[in-house]
Amino acid sequence: MTLKRLRDGSVVLRTRVSVASQAHLFFGLAGGATHEKLVLQPGSVPVTVRLHLKRGVSVKLRVAAVDPFKRKAVLLLPFRAP
C-alpha cells in the first residue's frame, strides 16, 4: 500500500487486492462512502482511492467482495494519513 499527499491536501492511496474468483468489489473508508469495481477474472486487482484526510489521522480502508454465489468477504486495512 502506498500513500501520497497531493498539493490540494488530498491523499491518494494505491494498493493491490487479490481475488480467487469473479467478484464485485466495494472499497472505501470504513463507515463512509464506497466505490465499486467489477472483476471478471481471478487475480490481482489495483485499487486507487483519493481521500480528503487531515494529517496523522488513523483510518481503515474497507474492501468487501461478493462473488457470483453471493458469498462475502471483507478486508480492513488500517493506515495513518501522511
C-alpha positions, 0 to 999 in steps of 0.5 A: 500500500502506498500513500501520497499527499497531493498539493490540494491536501488530498491523499491518494492511496494505491494498493493491490487486492487479490481475488480467487474468483469473479467478484464485485468489489466495494472499497472505501473508508470504513463507515463512509462512502464506497466505490465499486469495481467489477472483476471478471477474472481471478487475480490481482486487482489495483485499487486507487482511492483519493481521500480528503484526510487531515494529517496523522489521522488513523483510518481503515480502508474497507474492501468487501467482495461478493462473488457470483454465489453471493458469498462475502468477504471483507478486508480492513486495512488500517493506515495513518494519513501522511 
